[in-house]
Amino acid sequence: MASAAVTKKLREEATCPICLELMTEPVIIDCEHIYCRVCIVGFIKNQSSQASSLKCPQCRESFKRDSIRPNRHLASIIETIKETERERLCEKHGEQLLLFCEDDGQLICWCCERSPQHKGHVTALVEDVCQGYREQLQKAVTKLKVTESKYKQLKLDTTQKISSWKEKIKREEERIHSEFRNLHTFLHEEEEFYMCQLKEEKEQKLNRLQENVAHLDNKLQELRNCILELDKKCQGSAQNFMQGIKETMSRNSAVDMETLEDVSLELHTVCNVSERYVRSRKMLTNYQVNVTLDPDTAHQELRLSDNQRRVFNIGKIFSTYFPGPQTAGGFRFLPCILGRERFTSGRHYFEVDVQEGTQWGVGVCLENVPRNTREPTSGFWIIKLRNNKTGLAITSHATPFTLTNQPEVVGIMLDYDAGLVSFYNATTGSHMYTFPKASFSQALRPYFQVNCPSSLSLIPSNE
């Protein structure tokens, strides 16, 4: 009867060099190297269709497609190996390994049980203890899969952080460039200094985030290998399953979730450029009013801060589990809210911080606009930021307009008596858009649309 060492040697000889498993339908080629039929056929398909001869994957000698022939002798040997492995025998006594020694954690035969080596040990039939250990191992697999899922989510979150960080850096670069282009040339050196600082900060945090992703990739690969190993073990015979079970349990129970370094995306490079267009800014702020939000008009996805100056969209899923109060005056489909203030004459200016907004709309509207429409219709004078960072002005119809720079703070100027609604980049003081002259006859109210995931903040007039 073949010893374990001989069986191991035979198995190595019968292992396919391509798939690294026992060969299935072994075939031999001109150079006398042997492969699984499926493996060598797949190898041939991946080669150039124009080549008349191919190179052996091992020795690189040429061989022809029609030279492949079955190796029935090796196929017979492989079947013998499989039969031997299906019925494990004790290397010392040549008997079947029908018992499991709990103390040593190994398979033994009846002769081993009577030997001094296992005297006094707790033993049991393999079939009796196999299911219990199989259940423990399945629990370990389940835990590993949960950990794998957590790592995948952590990797996804980290990748999204990288994208958010890059986008934030990009916006900051564009803002700084825009600010400095409009200043005098003596600020050029200062601009370069800030850009270098920003680039250094960008690279530092990107490197840390990418290291996190690389670490997560390694951990995910380790988990996949563990899961494959355990799955394969669980599918084997009872003897194969119990062989080395305690070592396998100990090795895999130590796998646990690691805590990665939390890399903050807070931007530390701050460039405060002197304010431009001082005169226009001063003129606008002369008419600035304090605006607060009216919770009775809020869509269910919107939540307000305690001072009712900030609104954020929690999204459809969270609003389903944590619904806000439904009010008769609330918007049903559009994620919108109105300001409390009503304007019926005069000039009024207010500012909205839109830095945390990816898709938003601000402006004014008639007090009695319909709250159950899916798109703004007549009675609105608003501008919106779209996904592609372009502007859209909406009254009774939509008019695209160009945003030279994406604003951080939008100023809205309403001249009720003149019938004009204008929008400004409050950071630079530059004009963005003015609607054609209208004739107002009803009260107008501030209007805010906050798409997920965005938030808007109202700036008090004393800031």
C-alpha positions as CSV (number, residue, x, y, z in Angstrom):
1,M,0.0,0.0,0.0
2,A,1.4,3.4,-1.0
3,S,2.6,5.6,1.9
4,A,1.5,9.2,2.3
5,A,4.9,10.4,1.0
6,V,4.5,8.3,-2.2
7,T,0.9,9.4,-2.7
8,K,2.0,13.1,-2.3
9,K,4.8,12.5,-4.9
10,L,2.4,10.9,-7.3
11,R,-0.1,13.8,-6.8
12,E,2.7,16.3,-7.6
13,E,3.5,14.5,-10.8
14,A,-0.2,14.4,-11.8
15,T,-0.8,18.1,-11.1
16,C,-1.5,20.2,-14.2
17,P,1.1,23.1,-14.5
18,I,-1.7,25.4,-15.7
19,C,-4.6,25.0,-13.3
20,L,-2.5,23.4,-10.5
21,E,-5.1,20.7,-9.8
22,L,-5.1,17.0,-10.5
23,M,-5.4,16.6,-14.2
24,T,-8.7,16.0,-15.9
25,E,-8.5,14.1,-19.2
26,P,-4.6,14.4,-19.3
27,V,-3.1,14.9,-22.8
28,I,0.5,14.9,-23.9
29,I,2.1,17.2,-26.6
30,D,5.2,16.9,-28.8
31,C,7.7,17.9,-26.0
32,E,6.1,15.2,-23.7
33,H,4.7,17.7,-21.2
34,I,1.3,16.8,-20.0
35,Y,-1.8,19.1,-19.3
36,C,-5.5,18.9,-18.7
37,R,-7.3,18.8,-22.1
38,V,-9.4,21.9,-21.1
39,C,-6.3,23.8,-19.9
40,I,-4.2,23.3,-23.0
41,V,-7.1,23.9,-25.4
42,G,-7.8,27.2,-23.5
43,F,-4.1,28.1,-23.8
44,I,-4.2,27.5,-27.5
45,K,-7.4,29.7,-27.9
46,N,-5.6,32.6,-26.2
47,Q,-2.7,32.4,-28.7
48,S,-2.7,34.2,-32.1
49,S,-5.0,32.5,-34.6
50,Q,-2.4,33.1,-37.3
51,A,0.3,31.0,-35.6
52,S,0.9,27.6,-37.2
53,S,2.8,26.3,-34.2
54,L,2.6,27.0,-30.5
55,K,5.0,27.2,-27.6
56,C,4.8,24.8,-24.7
57,P,3.8,26.8,-21.5
58,Q,6.7,25.0,-19.6
59,C,9.6,24.5,-21.9
60,R,8.7,26.8,-24.7
61,E,9.3,24.2,-27.4
62,S,7.1,24.3,-30.4
63,F,4.1,21.9,-30.8
64,K,1.3,21.6,-33.2
65,R,-2.4,21.6,-32.5
66,D,-2.9,18.1,-34.0
67,S,-0.1,16.6,-31.9
68,I,-2.3,16.6,-28.7
69,R,-3.1,13.0,-27.7
70,P,-4.6,11.4,-24.6
71,N,-2.4,9.9,-21.9
72,R,-4.5,7.0,-20.7
73,H,-1.8,5.6,-18.4
74,L,-1.6,8.8,-16.4
75,A,-5.4,9.0,-16.3
76,S,-5.5,5.6,-14.7
77,I,-2.9,6.7,-12.1
78,I,-4.9,9.8,-11.3
79,E,-8.0,7.7,-10.6
80,T,-5.9,5.5,-8.2
81,I,-4.7,8.7,-6.4
82,K,-8.3,9.9,-6.1
83,E,-9.4,6.5,-4.6
84,T,-6.4,6.5,-2.2
85,E,-7.3,10.0,-1.0
86,R,-11.0,9.2,-0.6
87,E,-10.0,6.5,1.9
88,R,-7.3,7.9,4.2
89,L,-5.4,5.2,6.1
90,C,-3.2,5.3,9.1
91,E,0.4,5.7,8.0
92,K,1.6,3.7,11.1
93,H,-0.9,0.8,11.1
94,G,-2.5,0.9,7.7
95,E,-6.0,0.9,9.2
96,Q,-8.9,3.3,8.4
97,L,-8.9,6.5,10.4
98,L,-12.3,6.1,11.9
99,L,-11.6,7.9,15.2
100,F,-10.8,11.6,16.2
101,C,-8.6,12.3,19.2
102,E,-10.0,15.5,20.9
103,D,-6.8,16.0,22.9
104,D,-4.4,15.9,20.0
105,G,-6.9,17.1,17.4
106,Q,-6.0,14.4,14.9
107,L,-7.5,11.4,13.1
108,I,-6.5,8.0,14.5
109,C,-7.3,4.3,13.9
110,W,-8.4,1.7,16.5
111,C,-4.8,0.6,17.0
112,C,-3.7,4.2,17.7
113,E,-6.4,4.5,20.3
114,R,-4.9,1.5,22.3
115,S,-1.3,2.8,22.0
116,P,0.4,4.7,24.9
117,Q,0.5,7.9,22.8
118,H,-3.3,8.3,23.1
119,K,-3.9,6.5,26.4
120,G,-6.5,8.3,28.5
121,H,-7.4,10.7,25.6
122,V,-10.9,11.6,24.7
123,T,-11.8,10.0,21.4
124,A,-14.9,9.7,19.3
125,L,-16.1,8.3,16.0
126,V,-15.3,10.7,13.1
127,E,-18.9,10.5,11.9
128,D,-20.1,11.5,15.4
129,V,-18.1,14.6,15.8
130,C,-17.8,15.7,12.2
131,Q,-21.1,17.6,12.1
132,G,-20.4,19.6,15.2
133,Y,-17.0,20.8,13.8
134,R,-18.6,21.3,10.4
135,E,-21.1,23.7,12.0
136,Q,-18.4,25.5,13.9
137,L,-16.4,25.9,10.6
138,Q,-19.5,27.1,8.8
139,K,-19.9,29.8,11.5
140,A,-16.3,30.8,10.9
141,V,-17.0,31.0,7.2
142,T,-20.1,33.2,7.9
143,K,-18.1,35.5,10.1
144,L,-15.3,35.8,7.5
145,K,-17.9,36.6,4.9
146,V,-19.3,39.3,7.1
147,T,-15.8,40.7,7.7
148,E,-15.2,40.5,3.9
149,S,-18.4,42.5,3.3
150,K,-17.3,45.1,5.8
151,Y,-13.9,45.4,4.1
152,K,-15.6,45.8,0.7
153,Q,-17.8,48.6,2.1
154,L,-14.8,50.2,3.8
155,K,-12.9,50.0,0.5
156,L,-15.9,51.6,-1.3
157,D,-16.1,54.3,1.3
158,T,-12.4,55.0,1.1
159,T,-12.5,55.1,-2.7
160,Q,-15.4,57.5,-2.6
161,K,-13.4,59.6,-0.1
162,I,-10.6,59.7,-2.7
163,S,-13.0,60.9,-5.3
164,S,-14.5,63.5,-3.0
165,W,-11.1,64.6,-2.0
166,K,-9.9,65.0,-5.6
167,E,-13.1,66.9,-6.4
168,K,-12.7,69.1,-3.4
169,I,-9.1,69.8,-4.4
170,K,-10.2,70.5,-7.9
171,R,-12.8,73.0,-6.8
172,E,-10.4,74.7,-4.5
173,E,-7.7,74.9,-7.3
174,E,-10.3,76.5,-9.6
175,R,-11.4,78.9,-6.9
176,I,-7.9,80.0,-6.1
177,H,-6.9,80.4,-9.8
178,S,-10.0,82.4,-10.5
179,E,-9.4,84.7,-7.5
180,F,-5.8,85.4,-8.4
181,R,-6.4,85.9,-12.1
182,N,-8.6,88.9,-11.2
183,L,-6.0,90.5,-8.8
184,H,-2.9,92.5,-9.6
185,T,0.3,90.8,-10.7
186,F,2.1,91.4,-7.5
187,L,-0.1,88.6,-6.0
188,H,1.4,86.0,-8.4
189,E,4.1,84.7,-6.0
190,E,1.5,84.3,-3.2
191,E,-0.8,82.4,-5.5
192,E,2.0,80.0,-6.4
193,F,2.8,79.5,-2.7
194,Y,-0.8,78.5,-1.9
195,M,-1.0,76.2,-4.9
196,C,2.2,74.4,-3.8
197,Q,0.7,74.0,-0.3
198,L,-2.5,72.7,-1.6
199,K,-0.7,70.2,-3.9
200,E,1.4,69.0,-1.0
201,E,-1.7,68.5,1.2
202,K,-3.5,66.8,-1.7
203,E,-0.6,64.3,-2.2
204,Q,-0.2,63.6,1.5
205,K,-3.8,62.7,2.0
206,L,-4.2,60.9,-1.3
207,N,-1.1,58.7,-0.4
208,R,-2.7,57.8,2.9
209,L,-6.0,57.0,1.4
210,Q,-4.4,55.0,-1.4
211,E,-2.4,53.1,1.2
212,N,-5.7,52.3,3.0
213,V,-7.1,51.0,-0.3
214,A,-4.0,48.8,-0.9
215,H,-4.2,47.5,2.6
216,L,-7.9,46.7,2.1
217,D,-7.1,44.9,-1.1
218,N,-4.5,42.7,0.7
219,K,-7.0,42.0,3.5
220,L,-9.8,41.1,1.0
221,Q,-7.4,38.7,-0.8
222,E,-6.5,37.1,2.5
223,L,-10.2,36.7,3.3
224,R,-11.0,35.3,-0.1
225,N,-8.2,32.7,0.3
226,C,-9.4,31.8,3.8
227,I,-13.0,31.4,2.5
228,L,-11.9,29.3,-0.5
229,E,-9.8,27.1,1.8
230,L,-12.7,26.6,4.2
231,D,-15.3,26.1,1.5
232,K,-13.1,23.4,-0.1
233,K,-12.5,21.7,3.3
234,C,-16.2,21.7,4.1
235,Q,-16.9,19.9,0.8
236,G,-14.5,17.1,1.4
237,S,-15.0,13.7,3.0
238,A,-15.3,13.4,6.8
239,Q,-11.7,12.2,7.1
240,N,-10.4,15.0,4.8
241,F,-12.5,17.5,6.7
242,M,-11.4,16.4,10.2
243,Q,-7.7,16.2,9.2
244,G,-6.1,19.3,10.9
245,I,-9.5,20.7,11.9
246,K,-8.2,22.3,15.1
247,E,-5.3,24.0,13.4
248,T,-7.7,25.3,10.7
249,M,-10.1,26.6,13.3
250,S,-7.4,28.3,15.3
251,R,-5.8,29.9,12.3
252,N,-9.1,31.3,10.9
253,S,-10.7,32.3,14.2
254,A,-8.0,34.9,14.7
255,V,-9.1,36.8,11.6
256,D,-10.9,40.0,12.7
257,M,-11.8,43.4,11.4
258,E,-9.1,46.0,11.6
259,T,-9.7,49.7,12.1
260,L,-8.2,51.8,9.4
261,E,-6.8,55.3,10.0
262,D,-9.6,57.8,9.5
263,V,-8.3,60.3,7.0
264,S,-10.2,63.6,7.3
265,L,-11.1,65.4,4.1
266,E,-11.0,68.7,5.9
267,L,-9.0,71.2,3.8
268,H,-6.3,73.0,5.8
269,T,-4.9,75.1,3.0
270,V,-7.0,78.2,3.2
271,C,-6.5,81.2,0.8
272,N,-8.3,84.3,1.8
273,V,-8.0,86.7,-1.2
274,S,-8.9,90.3,-0.7
275,E,-12.5,91.0,-1.6
276,R,-13.1,92.5,-5.0
277,Y,-15.9,94.6,-6.4
278,V,-16.2,96.4,-3.0
279,R,-18.7,99.0,-4.3
280,S,-21.2,96.5,-5.7
281,R,-20.9,94.4,-2.6
282,K,-21.6,97.4,-0.4
283,M,-24.5,98.4,-2.5
284,L,-26.1,94.9,-2.2
285,T,-25.6,94.5,1.5
286,N,-27.4,97.8,2.1
287,Y,-30.6,95.9,1.2
288,Q,-29.7,92.6,3.0
289,V,-32.5,91.1,5.1
290,N,-32.5,88.1,7.5
291,V,-34.2,85.1,6.0
292,T,-35.3,82.0,8.0
293,L,-36.8,78.8,6.8
294,D,-40.5,77.8,7.1
295,P,-40.7,74.2,8.3
296,D,-44.4,74.1,7.3
297,T,-43.4,74.2,3.6
298,A,-40.6,71.5,3.8
299,H,-40.5,68.4,1.8
300,Q,-40.3,65.2,3.9
301,E,-36.6,64.5,2.9
302,L,-35.5,67.9,4.3
303,R,-34.3,68.6,7.9
304,L,-33.7,72.0,9.5
305,S,-31.2,73.2,12.0
306,D,-32.4,74.6,15.4
307,N,-32.0,78.2,14.2
308,Q,-33.9,77.4,11.0
309,R,-31.1,78.8,8.8
310,R,-29.7,75.6,7.5
311,V,-31.4,72.8,5.6
312,F,-30.1,69.5,4.4
313,N,-31.5,66.5,2.5
314,I,-31.3,63.2,4.2
315,G,-32.4,61.2,1.2
316,K,-35.4,59.0,0.3
317,I,-34.2,55.9,2.3
318,F,-33.6,57.7,5.6
319,S,-36.7,59.7,5.2
320,T,-38.7,56.5,4.9
321,Y,-37.3,55.2,8.2
322,F,-37.3,58.6,9.9
323,P,-40.2,60.5,8.2
324,G,-40.6,64.2,8.9
325,P,-44.0,65.7,9.7
326,Q,-46.4,66.0,6.7
327,T,-47.9,69.5,6.5
328,A,-50.6,70.8,4.2
329,G,-48.3,73.4,2.8
330,G,-45.3,71.1,2.3
331,F,-43.8,70.3,-1.1
332,R,-44.8,66.7,-2.2
333,F,-42.3,65.8,-5.0
334,L,-39.6,68.5,-5.2
335,P,-37.2,68.6,-2.2
336,C,-38.0,72.3,-1.6
337,I,-38.7,74.7,1.2
338,L,-39.7,78.4,1.4
339,G,-38.5,81.2,3.6
340,R,-40.9,82.7,6.1
341,E,-40.5,86.2,4.8
342,R,-43.0,87.7,2.3
343,F,-42.0,90.5,0.0
344,T,-44.7,92.8,-1.5
345,S,-42.6,95.9,-2.3
346,G,-39.1,97.5,-2.2
347,R,-35.6,96.0,-2.6
348,H,-34.5,92.9,-0.7
349,Y,-31.2,91.0,-0.8
350,F,-30.2,87.7,1.0
351,E,-27.3,85.3,0.7
352,V,-27.2,81.5,0.6
353,D,-24.1,79.4,1.3
354,V,-24.1,76.6,-1.3
355,Q,-20.6,75.1,-0.7
356,E,-22.2,71.9,0.6
357,G,-24.6,71.7,-2.4
358,T,-24.0,69.5,-5.4
359,Q,-27.4,70.1,-6.9
360,W,-29.5,73.0,-5.7
361,G,-31.9,75.8,-6.7
362,V,-32.3,79.2,-5.1
363,G,-34.4,82.3,-5.8
364,V,-37.9,83.5,-5.2
365,C,-41.4,82.3,-6.0
366,L,-45.0,83.4,-5.7
367,E,-46.5,82.4,-2.3
368,N,-49.2,80.3,-3.9
369,V,-47.1,78.2,-6.3
370,P,-48.3,74.6,-6.5
371,R,-46.6,72.2,-4.1
372,N,-47.3,69.0,-5.8
373,T,-45.5,69.4,-9.2
374,R,-42.4,67.4,-10.2
375,E,-40.8,70.5,-11.9
376,P,-41.0,74.2,-11.2
377,T,-43.6,75.8,-13.5
378,S,-44.8,79.4,-13.7
379,G,-44.4,81.7,-10.6
380,F,-40.7,80.8,-10.0
381,W,-37.6,83.0,-10.5
382,I,-34.8,80.6,-9.6
383,I,-31.4,79.4,-10.7
384,K,-30.3,75.8,-10.4
385,L,-26.9,74.1,-10.4
386,R,-27.0,70.9,-12.4
387,N,-24.8,67.8,-12.3
388,N,-22.6,69.0,-15.1
389,K,-21.9,72.2,-13.1
390,T,-23.9,74.4,-15.5
391,G,-26.5,76.9,-14.5
392,L,-30.2,76.8,-15.4
393,A,-32.5,79.8,-15.0
394,I,-36.2,78.9,-14.5
395,T,-39.3,81.0,-14.8
396,S,-42.1,79.5,-17.0
397,H,-39.3,77.8,-19.0
398,A,-35.7,76.8,-18.5
399,T,-32.8,78.9,-19.8
400,P,-29.2,77.5,-19.6
401,F,-26.5,80.0,-18.7
402,T,-22.7,79.8,-18.2
403,L,-21.2,79.7,-14.7
404,T,-17.7,81.2,-15.0
405,N,-16.9,79.9,-11.5
406,Q,-19.1,77.7,-9.4
407,P,-20.2,80.0,-6.5
408,E,-19.7,79.3,-2.9
409,V,-22.2,81.9,-1.8
410,V,-25.1,83.1,-4.0
411,G,-26.7,86.5,-3.4
412,I,-30.3,87.1,-4.5
413,M,-31.4,90.6,-5.2
414,L,-35.2,91.3,-5.5
415,D,-36.3,94.7,-6.8
416,Y,-40.1,94.1,-6.4
417,D,-41.2,97.5,-7.7
418,A,-38.9,97.3,-10.8
419,G,-39.9,93.6,-11.4
420,L,-36.3,92.4,-11.4
421,V,-34.6,89.3,-9.8
422,S,-30.8,89.2,-10.0
423,F,-28.2,86.7,-8.8
424,Y,-24.6,87.4,-7.8
425,N,-21.5,85.4,-6.8
426,A,-21.3,87.0,-3.3
427,T,-17.7,85.9,-2.8
428,T,-16.4,87.8,-5.8
429,G,-19.2,90.4,-6.2
430,S,-19.7,89.4,-9.8
431,H,-23.1,89.3,-11.6
432,M,-24.4,85.9,-12.6
433,Y,-27.9,86.3,-14.1
434,T,-30.9,88.7,-14.2
435,F,-34.3,87.5,-15.3
436,P,-36.2,89.7,-17.8
437,K,-38.4,92.3,-16.3
438,A,-41.6,91.0,-14.7
439,S,-44.7,92.6,-13.2
440,F,-45.3,91.3,-9.6
441,S,-48.8,91.6,-8.2
442,Q,-48.6,89.0,-5.4
443,A,-46.3,88.3,-2.4
444,L,-43.0,86.6,-3.2
445,R,-41.1,84.3,-0.9
446,P,-37.5,83.0,-0.8
447,Y,-37.3,79.6,-2.5
448,F,-34.7,76.8,-1.9
449,Q,-34.4,73.4,-3.6
450,V,-32.0,70.9,-1.9
451,N,-31.2,67.7,-3.7
452,C,-29.6,64.7,-2.0
453,P,-26.8,64.8,-0.8
454,S,-26.7,68.6,-0.3
455,S,-27.3,71.3,2.3
456,L,-27.8,75.1,2.1
457,S,-27.2,77.7,4.8
458,L,-28.7,81.2,5.0
459,I,-26.2,83.9,5.9
460,P,-27.5,86.5,8.5
461,S,-27.3,90.1,7.5
462,N,-24.8,90.9,10.2
463,E,-22.1,88.6,8.8
